[in-house]
């Protein structure tokens, strides 16, 4: 089924008038004629073609893609279906579980508080959460196994230094960052349905770290940024959802971003699918990390392509959008600087580094990515992706709900080849 909702501009006045009627304005990002911002209208069609190939191949059911260039909205398109069983077409305002794309939002919150003098990157996490002082580090043994078929058995040694806010932002803390630490964190801090961050985070102090703080990069899928969001609560005196709503979402016009979709929005939530030998199957877990009690900084947010485009545009603008400044340009520059060069899942990824909550593309050729040098962004476990490209003055957003990460590379390619000026 070829379902699409597209906005691009041509010289045809009737099409322009139709577009103005069918596509609502996205806060302060004004619609732009692609040619006026150095893009080709015809070549932007290839974004849809790239998505349609994945739909036809049975990789995904649908998507929403969006992009700005030079501050103007040049592309917004809904593709395919949001619910295959009901045949519901995808819409531009569809709501996606963005999973780890929550992390850069938390990163911005931490940096806002840093600018206000409430915390420092070098601060020990125990300054805010005393239970995370005097941590131990797991050392795996060569003989024997752990419980069941789990990680190896281990003994512990004292951490050489405290973990810091910067360690958490850069995934160099060792907290719930590998097989031993993640298993033990799950054992001593098992999340209960009624838990809030304040209930669970202090319990993590009883779990060993995976390695000595700062020794290497290893991804902390959830708990590292959950700790950071708890620090936001402690330093601001507000619950995480209230802080993010008041300080980030409302100023940026991100009205459809939240930890738990209200009943009035449930019909717009996209179904999560997983690939199996029998094709796409509706995932048994349609909640993900979202919750109305536990606000996961590692992956709890839901959002739309339009909303997240606002967030990315704020970063591209050096911390300001819609007449509201969240960060200074120098802080955005710091956020998108390479703090860790030996970065990767299982192996070092050439050309990539890691900043404060975001991946940084230092060498697009080595990384095999069609984006400009210095581009930064991150992904979500269900295939969502955003990137900010200061070189080409572009923000791109890809929203899907099946973990097929090649979709993002194909959309990046399609957007880059549409640049004609």
C-alpha positions in Angstrom: 0.0 0.0 0.0 1.5 3.3 -1.1 0.3 5.9 1.5 2.0 9.2 1.6 1.6 12.7 3.0 4.2 15.1 1.6 5.0 18.7 1.7 7.5 20.2 -0.8 7.1 23.4 -2.8 6.9 23.8 -6.5 6.0 26.7 -8.7 2.4 25.5 -9.0 0.2 27.8 -6.9 -2.6 25.3 -6.4 -0.2 22.8 -4.9 1.3 25.4 -2.7 -2.1 26.4 -1.4 -3.0 22.8 -0.8 0.2 22.3 1.2 -0.5 25.4 3.3 -3.9 23.9 4.2 -2.8 20.3 4.9 0.4 20.9 6.8 0.2 22.8 10.1 3.1 25.1 10.9 5.7 23.7 13.2 6.1 26.3 15.9 8.7 28.9 14.7 10.1 26.8 11.9 8.6 28.3 8.8 7.9 26.3 5.6 10.5 26.9 2.9 10.6 26.4 -0.8 13.3 23.7 -1.1 15.0 25.6 -3.9 15.2 28.7 -1.7 17.3 26.7 0.8 19.5 25.0 -1.7 17.5 21.8 -2.1 15.9 20.2 -5.1 12.2 19.5 -4.9 12.5 16.6 -7.3 15.4 15.1 -5.6 13.7 15.2 -2.2 11.2 12.7 -3.6 14.0 10.1 -3.2 13.5 10.2 0.6 10.0 8.7 0.0 11.5 6.2 -2.5 14.1 5.1 0.1 11.4 4.5 2.7 9.1 2.8 0.3 11.8 0.3 -0.6 12.0 -0.7 3.1 8.2 -0.9 3.3 8.0 -3.1 0.1 10.8 -5.3 1.4 8.9 -5.9 4.7 11.4 -4.2 6.9 9.1 -1.6 8.3 5.4 -0.7 8.1 5.8 3.0 7.9 7.7 6.1 8.8 7.7 9.9 9.2 10.6 11.9 7.9 11.4 15.6 8.4 14.2 18.0 7.6 15.1 21.6 7.8 17.8 23.5 5.9 18.9 27.0 6.7 16.2 27.2 9.3 13.3 26.4 7.0 11.1 23.4 6.9 11.9 21.8 3.6 10.6 18.3 4.0 7.9 16.6 6.1 6.3 13.3 4.9 4.3 10.4 6.3 4.8 7.0 4.7 3.0 3.7 4.9 1.0 2.5 7.9 1.2 3.2 11.6 -0.9 0.1 12.4 -0.8 -2.7 9.8 -3.5 -4.8 11.4 -6.1 -2.0 11.2 -4.7 -0.5 8.0 -4.4 2.9 9.7 -2.3 5.3 7.5 0.7 7.0 9.0 0.2 10.7 9.8 2.7 13.6 10.2 1.7 13.9 13.9 2.1 10.2 14.7 3.7 9.6 18.1 6.7 7.3 18.4 8.5 5.8 21.4 11.9 7.4 20.8 13.8 5.3 23.4 17.4 6.4 23.5 16.7 9.6 21.7 15.6 10.6 25.2 19.2 10.8 26.2 20.2 14.0 24.3 17.1 15.7 25.9 18.4 14.7 29.3 21.9 15.9 28.2 20.5 19.3 27.4 18.7 19.4 30.8 22.0 18.7 32.6 23.9 21.3 30.6 21.2 23.9 31.4 21.8 23.2 35.1 25.5 23.4 34.6 25.2 26.8 33.0 23.2 27.9 36.0 25.9 26.8 38.4 23.8 24.0 39.9 26.3 21.3 39.0 29.7 20.7 37.3 30.6 18.0 34.8 33.4 17.0 37.2 31.1 16.7 40.2 31.0 13.2 41.7 27.5 11.7 41.3 27.6 11.0 45.1 27.3 14.8 45.7 23.7 14.4 44.7 23.1 10.7 45.5 25.1 9.7 48.5 24.2 6.0 48.0 26.4 6.1 44.9 29.6 6.8 46.9 32.3 4.2 47.5 31.4 2.0 44.6 33.0 -1.3 43.8 34.1 -2.6 40.4 33.5 -6.1 39.2 36.4 -8.2 38.0 35.4 -11.3 36.1 37.1 -14.6 36.9 38.4 -16.9 34.2 36.9 -20.0 35.7 33.3 -20.7 36.5 30.1 -19.0 35.4 27.6 -16.8 37.1 24.0 -17.7 37.8 22.5 -19.8 35.1 23.9 -19.0 31.7 24.7 -15.4 32.7 28.0 -13.5 32.8 31.1 -15.0 34.4 31.5 -15.1 38.1 33.3 -12.1 39.6 35.0 -10.6 42.6 35.0 -6.8 43.4 37.7 -4.2 44.0 37.2 -0.6 45.1 36.6 2.0 42.4 39.7 4.1 41.8 37.7 7.3 41.9 34.1 8.4 42.1 31.9 8.4 38.9 31.2 11.9 37.7 28.4 13.6 35.8 30.7 13.7 32.7 31.2 9.9 33.0 27.5 9.3 32.8 27.0 11.7 29.9 29.8 10.0 27.9 29.1 6.4 28.9 32.4 6.0 30.6 31.2 5.3 34.1 30.9 1.6 34.1 27.4 1.8 35.7 25.1 -0.9 34.3 27.3 -0.9 31.2 28.0 -4.6 30.6 27.0 -8.2 31.4 28.1 -8.2 35.0 27.1 -4.7 36.0 23.7 -4.8 34.2 22.8 -8.2 35.7 23.7 -7.1 39.2 22.0 -3.8 38.8 18.8 -5.7 37.8 19.2 -7.9 40.8 19.7 -5.2 43.5 17.5 -2.6 41.8 14.7 -4.4 40.2 12.2 -1.9 38.9 8.7 -2.2 40.4 5.5 -0.8 38.8 5.1 2.0 41.3 8.8 3.0 41.4 9.9 6.6 40.7 13.4 7.6 40.1 13.8 8.5 43.8 12.9 4.9 44.7 15.2 3.0 42.4 18.3 5.1 41.8 19.8 4.9 45.3 19.7 1.1 45.2 22.2 1.1 42.3 24.9 1.8 44.8 24.9 -1.9 45.8 25.7 -3.0 42.2 29.4 -3.1 41.0 30.6 -1.1 38.1 31.6 -3.0 34.9 35.1 -1.3 34.9 37.0 1.5 36.6 35.5 4.9 35.9 36.8 6.5 32.8 38.7 3.4 31.6 36.6 2.9 28.4 33.4 3.6 26.6 30.6 1.1 27.2 27.0 1.9 26.6 24.7 2.2 29.6 21.3 1.6 27.9 19.1 3.0 30.6 20.4 3.4 34.2 23.2 5.8 33.5 20.9 8.4 32.1 18.2 7.5 34.7 20.8 8.6 37.3 21.3 11.9 35.4 17.6 12.6 35.3 17.4 12.0 39.0 20.2 14.6 39.4 18.0 17.0 37.4 15.2 16.3 39.9 17.4 16.9 42.9 19.1 20.0 41.7 15.9 21.6 40.3 13.5 20.6 43.0 11.1 19.4 40.3 9.9 16.1 39.1 11.6 15.1 35.8 8.5 15.4 33.7 7.7 18.8 35.1 11.2 20.1 34.6 11.4 18.9 31.0 7.9 20.3 30.2 8.5 23.7 31.7 12.1 24.2 30.7 12.4 22.4 27.3 9.2 21.2 25.8 7.0 24.3 26.2 9.6 26.8 25.2 10.4 24.8 22.0 6.7 24.1 21.2 7.1 20.4 21.7 3.5 19.8 22.7 3.4 16.1 21.8 6.4 15.0 23.8 5.9 13.2 27.1 6.8 10.1 29.2 3.2 8.7 28.9 0.7 9.5 26.2 -2.6 10.9 27.5 -5.7 9.1 26.5 -6.5 11.8 24.0 -3.3 11.0 22.1 -3.4 7.2 22.2 -4.8 6.8 18.7 -1.8 8.6 17.3 0.8 6.2 18.9 2.5 4.0 16.3 2.6 0.3 16.8 6.0 -1.3 17.4 6.9 -4.3 15.1 9.8 -6.7 15.2 11.3 -8.6 12.3 11.0 -12.4 12.5 11.6 -15.2 10.1 7.8 -15.0 9.4 8.0 -11.3 8.6 7.0 -8.3 10.6 5.2 -9.2 13.9 3.5 -6.9 16.3 5.8 -6.6 19.3 4.4 -8.0 22.6 5.9 -5.0 24.4 4.0 -1.9 23.2 5.0 0.1 26.3 8.8 0.2 25.8 10.4 2.3 28.6 7.4 4.7 28.8 5.7 5.1 32.2 3.6 7.5 34.1 5.6 7.0 37.3 9.2 6.0 36.4 10.6 8.7 34.1 13.4 6.9 32.3 16.2 9.3 31.2 17.6 6.4 29.2 14.6 5.8 27.0 11.3 6.9 28.4 10.1 9.7 26.1 7.5 9.6 23.3 7.5 12.3 20.6 6.7 13.2 17.0 9.0 14.0 14.1 7.8 17.6 14.2 8.5 18.0 17.9 12.0 16.5 17.8 12.8 18.6 14.8 12.3 21.6 17.0 14.7 20.2 19.5 17.3 19.6 16.8 16.8 23.0 15.3 17.5 24.6 18.7 20.8 22.8 18.8 21.7 23.8 15.3 20.8 27.4 16.2 23.4 27.3 19.0 20.8 26.7 21.8 18.0 29.1 20.8 14.6 28.7 19.1 11.3 30.3 19.2 12.7 33.3 21.0 13.8 31.1 23.9 17.5 30.4 24.7 18.1 27.1 26.4 21.9 26.9 26.1 24.7 29.2 25.0 26.4 28.5 21.7 29.6 27.6 23.5 27.7 24.9 25.5 26.2 23.4 22.4 29.8 23.4 21.0 30.9 21.6 24.1 28.0 19.1 23.9 28.9 18.2 20.3 32.7 17.9 20.9 34.5 14.6 20.9 35.1 13.5 24.5 35.7 9.8 23.6 37.3 8.7 20.4 37.4 4.9 21.1 33.7 4.6 20.7 31.6 1.7 19.4 29.4 -1.3 20.3 31.8 -4.2 20.5 34.4 -2.6 18.2 35.6 0.9 17.7 33.7 2.7 14.9 36.0 4.5 12.6 35.4 8.2 12.1 33.0 8.5 15.1 33.4 10.0 18.5 31.1 10.5 21.5 30.3 13.8 23.1 27.9 14.8 25.9 25.0 12.4 25.2 25.5 12.5 21.4 27.5 10.7 18.7 29.8 12.9 16.8 30.9 12.3 13.2 34.5 13.4 12.9 35.2 11.8 9.5 32.2 10.9 7.4 34.3 8.9 4.9 35.8 6.7 7.6 32.4 6.4 9.3 30.7 5.5 6.0 28.0 8.1 6.6 26.7 10.8 4.2 26.6 13.7 6.5 28.8 16.7 7.1 31.9 16.7 9.3 30.9 17.6 12.8 27.4 16.2 12.5 26.0 14.9 15.8 22.9 13.1 17.0 21.7 9.7 18.3 19.3 6.8 17.7 16.5 5.0 19.5 16.2 1.2 20.0 13.1 1.1 17.7 14.9 2.7 14.8 14.3 6.4 15.4 17.2 8.7 14.5 18.1 12.4 14.4 21.1 14.3 13.3 22.3 17.9 13.4 24.6 18.9 10.5 26.3 22.3 11.2 28.3 22.0 7.9 25.2 21.8 5.7 22.9 23.7 8.1 20.5 20.7 8.2 18.5 18.9 10.9 17.1 15.5 9.9 14.6 13.3 11.8 13.6 9.7 11.0 10.8 8.1 12.9 10.1 4.3 12.6 9.1 1.6 15.1 11.2 -1.4 14.0 14.9 -1.5 14.7 16.2 -1.3 11.1 19.0 1.1 11.3 19.9 1.1 7.6 16.7 3.2 7.1 18.5 6.2 8.7 21.6 5.8 6.5 19.3 5.7 3.4 17.4 8.8 4.4 20.7 10.6 5.1 21.9 9.7 1.7 18.6 10.8 0.1 18.7 14.2 1.9 22.3 14.9 1.1 21.9 14.1 -2.6 19.0 16.7 -2.7 21.5 19.5 -1.8 22.1 21.5 -5.0 23.4 24.8 -3.4 
